[in-house]
Amino acid sequence: MSGEAESAGGGGAPVAAAAATAGPEGQYYAPDSLSVLTYDLQTLIFPNVIDADLAFYRAHALGCGGEVLELGVGTGRIAYGLAEAGCRVMGLDNSIAMLTQAERKRADYPDAVQRRLSLTVGDMTDFGIDLWFDLVIAPFRALNHLEGRARWLNCLRSMQAHLRDGGRAIVHVFVPDEAVLRRSGEAPEGPPVHVDLPASEAAVEFFVVRRDVDRAGKSLSQLVEFRLLDDAGRTERLSREWLSYHWFDREEIAVMVAETGFANAAVFGDFHASPPRPGSDQIWVLDKPR
């Protein structure tokens, strides 16, 4: 799971009307949704957010021992990369649709890589896996899909419980900047992001058409319009899907980290270990005491 459409689209005129009509509004990551179909393509437009994330996780995984649990594994972008590096990886997600996409990729990898990766359905706030890991990760804003402090705490406690003594957790979270929070209401953000589908003449376009912000509750929900285009640029399929984020400030996260028993917390503003800065995502590196 992740939040790929957070800044999709920029300034400019609203997009022209589509030839197809949208059905009922749905949710991100639902079965047969365009957000699932195009998830891997969406990640390509966020280089400033995920730049060098796989290399960062890989270095920590190999340094810790190589047994990794990934929460919010999605379509397996990180998990397969870690398995290619020789790590043994279990990927957990509550979206069967996303896991199905991840499983479809399996045949693209050598047998040895396939054997090092397992995928399972589960709730990242309450999972009972009778296994322990050297590293537990929650990449690309996975925790931001959890509403409320209690669920964040439950996730951190579950991570801690499945780490070996001396193990490590890495959490990538989103804290929206003021510019994002000000863009609230029905204000289409265009032109859309346009991405060509691989091995096809088709393409997909998507952009935010509505954003609802609750500053007091620290939640942000946005309606993203997806358009699947044929080789002539005509809209074959149109869907609107809701994506919600829930966030906490750095100081609040630090309290939760301490409350769940982690030590030696370090926080960075990117995967190059830069200091946190206003408007940047946060990468937390947490150690479990021996």
C-alpha positions as CSV (number, residue, x, y, z in Angstrom):
1,M,0.0,0.0,0.0
2,S,1.0,3.6,-0.6
3,G,0.0,7.1,-1.6
4,E,1.1,7.6,-5.1
5,A,-1.4,10.4,-6.1
6,E,-0.5,12.8,-3.3
7,S,0.9,15.4,-5.7
8,A,-0.3,14.0,-9.0
9,G,-1.0,16.9,-11.4
10,G,0.1,20.4,-11.1
11,G,-1.3,23.8,-12.0
12,G,-3.2,24.5,-15.2
13,A,-6.6,24.1,-16.7
14,P,-8.9,21.3,-15.8
15,V,-8.7,18.3,-18.1
16,A,-11.1,18.0,-21.0
17,A,-14.2,15.8,-20.5
18,A,-13.7,12.1,-21.1
19,A,-15.5,10.1,-23.6
20,A,-16.4,7.4,-21.1
21,T,-18.4,8.0,-17.9
22,A,-17.3,7.1,-14.5
23,G,-19.1,4.5,-12.4
24,P,-19.6,4.9,-8.7
25,E,-16.7,6.2,-6.7
26,G,-14.5,3.5,-5.3
27,Q,-11.5,3.0,-3.1
28,Y,-7.8,2.7,-3.9
29,Y,-6.5,-0.9,-4.1
30,A,-9.9,-2.4,-4.6
31,P,-10.1,-5.5,-6.9
32,D,-10.0,-4.6,-10.6
33,S,-9.4,-0.9,-9.7
34,L,-7.2,1.2,-12.0
35,S,-5.1,2.2,-9.0
36,V,-4.0,-1.5,-8.7
37,L,-3.6,-1.9,-12.4
38,T,-1.3,1.1,-12.7
39,Y,0.4,1.0,-9.3
40,D,3.9,0.3,-10.5
41,L,3.6,3.1,-13.1
42,Q,2.5,5.6,-10.5
43,T,5.7,5.0,-8.5
44,L,7.7,6.2,-11.4
45,I,6.5,9.7,-11.0
46,F,7.7,10.1,-7.4
47,P,11.5,10.0,-7.7
48,N,12.0,12.7,-5.1
49,V,10.0,10.6,-2.5
50,I,11.4,7.1,-3.2
51,D,14.8,7.8,-4.7
52,A,17.3,5.2,-3.5
53,D,14.7,3.5,-1.2
54,L,15.5,0.0,-2.4
55,A,19.2,0.5,-1.9
56,F,18.6,1.9,1.6
57,Y,16.5,-1.2,2.6
58,R,18.9,-3.6,1.0
59,A,21.9,-2.2,2.9
60,H,20.1,-2.5,6.2
61,A,18.7,-5.9,5.4
62,L,22.1,-7.4,4.5
63,G,23.7,-5.6,7.5
64,C,21.1,-7.0,9.9
65,G,21.2,-10.6,8.7
66,G,18.9,-10.8,5.6
67,E,15.6,-12.1,7.1
68,V,13.0,-9.4,6.2
69,L,9.3,-8.9,6.8
70,E,7.7,-6.2,4.7
71,L,4.4,-4.7,5.8
72,G,2.3,-3.2,3.0
73,V,4.2,-5.2,0.4
74,G,1.8,-4.1,-2.4
75,T,2.9,-5.4,-5.8
76,G,6.4,-6.4,-4.5
77,R,8.6,-3.6,-5.8
78,I,10.8,-3.6,-2.7
79,A,10.3,-7.3,-1.8
80,Y,11.5,-8.7,-5.2
81,G,14.5,-6.3,-5.1
82,L,15.5,-7.6,-1.7
83,A,15.0,-11.2,-2.7
84,E,17.3,-10.6,-5.8
85,A,19.9,-9.3,-3.3
86,G,19.8,-12.7,-1.5
87,C,17.5,-11.8,1.4
88,R,14.7,-14.0,2.5
89,V,11.5,-11.9,2.4
90,M,8.0,-12.3,3.7
91,G,5.6,-9.7,2.3
92,L,2.3,-9.0,4.0
93,D,-0.6,-6.9,2.7
94,N,-4.4,-6.6,3.4
95,S,-5.2,-6.1,-0.3
96,I,-5.7,-9.3,-2.2
97,A,-5.7,-7.3,-5.4
98,M,-2.3,-5.9,-4.8
99,L,-0.9,-9.3,-3.7
100,T,-2.3,-10.8,-6.9
101,Q,-0.3,-8.3,-8.9
102,A,2.8,-9.2,-6.9
103,E,2.2,-12.9,-7.5
104,R,1.9,-12.3,-11.3
105,K,5.5,-11.0,-11.3
106,R,6.9,-14.2,-9.8
107,A,7.5,-15.9,-13.2
108,D,9.7,-12.9,-14.2
109,Y,12.4,-13.9,-11.7
110,P,14.8,-16.9,-11.4
111,D,13.7,-19.8,-9.3
112,A,16.2,-18.9,-6.5
113,V,14.6,-15.4,-6.2
114,Q,11.1,-16.9,-6.2
115,R,12.0,-19.3,-3.4
116,R,13.3,-16.4,-1.2
117,L,10.0,-14.5,-1.4
118,S,6.7,-15.5,0.2
119,L,3.5,-13.4,0.2
120,T,0.6,-13.5,2.7
121,V,-2.6,-11.7,3.4
122,G,-2.7,-9.9,6.8
123,D,-3.5,-6.8,8.8
124,M,-0.3,-4.9,9.6
125,T,-1.8,-3.8,13.0
126,D,-2.5,-7.4,14.1
127,F,-0.7,-10.3,12.5
128,G,0.3,-13.5,14.1
129,I,3.2,-15.0,12.2
130,D,5.2,-17.6,14.1
131,L,8.4,-16.2,12.7
132,W,11.0,-13.7,13.7
133,F,13.0,-11.4,11.5
134,D,16.2,-9.4,11.4
135,L,14.5,-6.4,9.7
136,V,10.8,-5.3,9.5
137,I,10.0,-2.6,7.1
138,A,6.9,-0.5,6.3
139,P,7.9,1.3,3.0
140,F,6.3,4.1,1.1
141,R,3.9,5.6,3.6
142,A,2.2,2.3,4.5
143,L,1.5,3.4,8.1
144,N,-0.3,6.5,6.8
145,H,-3.1,4.3,5.7
146,L,-3.8,3.5,9.4
147,E,-6.3,5.8,11.1
148,G,-5.7,6.8,14.7
149,R,-2.9,6.6,17.3
150,A,-4.1,3.2,18.6
151,R,-3.6,1.5,15.2
152,W,-0.1,3.1,14.7
153,L,0.8,1.8,18.1
154,N,-0.5,-1.6,17.4
155,C,1.5,-1.7,14.2
156,L,4.7,-0.7,15.9
157,R,4.2,-3.2,18.7
158,S,3.6,-6.0,16.1
159,M,6.8,-5.0,14.3
160,Q,8.7,-5.1,17.6
161,A,7.2,-8.5,18.5
162,H,8.4,-10.1,15.3
163,L,11.9,-8.8,15.5
164,R,14.8,-10.8,16.9
165,D,16.6,-9.1,19.8
166,G,18.9,-6.5,18.3
167,G,16.8,-6.4,15.1
168,R,15.8,-3.3,13.3
169,A,12.6,-1.6,11.9
170,I,12.4,1.0,9.2
171,V,9.2,3.1,8.6
172,H,8.7,5.6,5.8
173,V,5.9,8.0,6.7
174,F,4.3,11.1,5.1
175,V,3.7,14.4,6.8
176,P,1.9,16.8,4.4
177,D,3.3,20.2,3.9
178,E,1.3,23.4,4.1
179,A,1.0,23.7,0.3
180,V,-0.8,20.3,0.1
181,L,-3.0,21.1,3.0
182,R,-4.2,24.4,1.5
183,R,-5.3,22.6,-1.7
184,S,-8.6,21.4,-0.2
185,G,-12.0,21.1,-1.9
186,E,-13.2,20.6,-5.4
187,A,-10.3,22.2,-7.3
188,P,-9.1,19.9,-10.1
189,E,-5.4,19.7,-10.4
190,G,-4.3,19.4,-14.0
191,P,-3.0,18.7,-16.5
192,P,-3.0,15.0,-15.6
193,V,0.0,12.7,-15.1
194,H,0.3,10.7,-18.3
195,V,2.1,7.3,-18.3
196,D,2.4,4.9,-21.3
197,L,1.7,1.3,-20.5
198,P,4.6,-1.0,-21.2
199,A,4.4,-3.3,-24.2
200,S,1.2,-1.6,-25.3
201,E,-0.1,1.3,-27.3
202,A,-2.3,2.2,-24.4
203,A,-1.7,4.8,-21.6
204,V,-3.1,5.9,-18.3
205,E,-3.8,9.4,-17.0
206,F,-4.6,10.4,-13.5
207,F,-5.1,13.5,-11.3
208,V,-6.6,14.7,-8.1
209,V,-10.1,16.1,-8.5
210,R,-11.0,16.7,-4.8
211,R,-9.1,16.9,-1.6
212,D,-10.7,16.9,1.9
213,V,-8.4,18.0,4.8
214,D,-9.1,17.6,8.5
215,R,-6.3,19.4,10.2
216,A,-7.5,18.7,13.7
217,G,-7.9,15.0,13.0
218,K,-4.7,14.9,10.9
219,S,-6.3,13.2,8.0
220,L,-6.4,13.9,4.2
221,S,-8.6,12.2,1.7
222,Q,-8.5,12.8,-2.0
223,L,-10.5,11.6,-5.0
224,V,-8.2,10.6,-7.9
225,E,-9.5,10.2,-11.4
226,F,-8.0,7.5,-13.6
227,R,-8.4,7.3,-17.3
228,L,-7.3,4.3,-19.3
229,L,-6.6,5.4,-22.9
230,D,-6.5,3.4,-26.1
231,D,-3.9,3.9,-28.8
232,A,-5.8,6.8,-30.3
233,G,-6.0,8.6,-26.9
234,R,-9.7,7.8,-26.4
235,T,-10.9,7.0,-22.9
236,E,-11.7,3.3,-22.7
237,R,-12.3,3.3,-19.0
238,L,-12.7,5.9,-16.3
239,S,-12.8,5.5,-12.5
240,R,-12.6,7.8,-9.5
241,E,-11.0,6.3,-6.4
242,W,-10.6,7.6,-2.8
243,L,-7.2,7.5,-1.1
244,S,-6.8,8.5,2.5
245,Y,-3.8,9.4,4.6
246,H,-3.5,9.8,8.4
247,W,-0.4,11.4,9.9
248,F,1.4,12.4,13.1
249,D,4.0,15.1,13.7
250,R,7.6,14.1,14.3
251,E,7.3,14.7,18.1
252,E,4.2,12.5,18.3
253,I,5.9,9.7,16.4
254,A,8.9,9.9,18.7
255,V,6.6,9.4,21.7
256,M,5.0,6.3,20.0
257,V,8.4,4.9,19.2
258,A,9.5,5.1,22.8
259,E,6.2,3.8,24.1
260,T,6.6,0.6,22.0
261,G,10.0,-0.1,23.3
262,F,12.3,0.8,20.4
263,A,15.7,2.4,21.0
264,N,18.3,4.3,19.1
265,A,15.7,6.0,16.8
266,A,17.2,7.9,13.9
267,V,15.0,9.9,11.5
268,F,16.0,11.1,8.0
269,G,14.3,13.3,5.4
270,D,15.2,11.0,2.5
271,F,17.0,7.8,1.6
272,H,20.3,9.5,1.4
273,A,20.2,10.0,5.1
274,S,19.6,13.8,4.9
275,P,18.2,15.5,8.0
276,P,14.4,15.9,8.1
277,R,13.2,19.2,6.7
278,P,9.8,20.9,6.4
279,G,7.6,19.2,3.8
280,S,9.8,16.1,3.4
281,D,8.8,12.6,4.2
282,Q,10.4,10.9,7.2
283,I,12.3,7.7,7.3
284,W,12.5,6.3,10.8
285,V,15.2,3.7,11.7
286,L,14.4,1.9,14.9
287,D,16.4,-0.7,16.9
288,K,15.0,-3.4,19.2
289,P,17.2,-3.7,22.3
290,R,19.2,-6.9,22.7
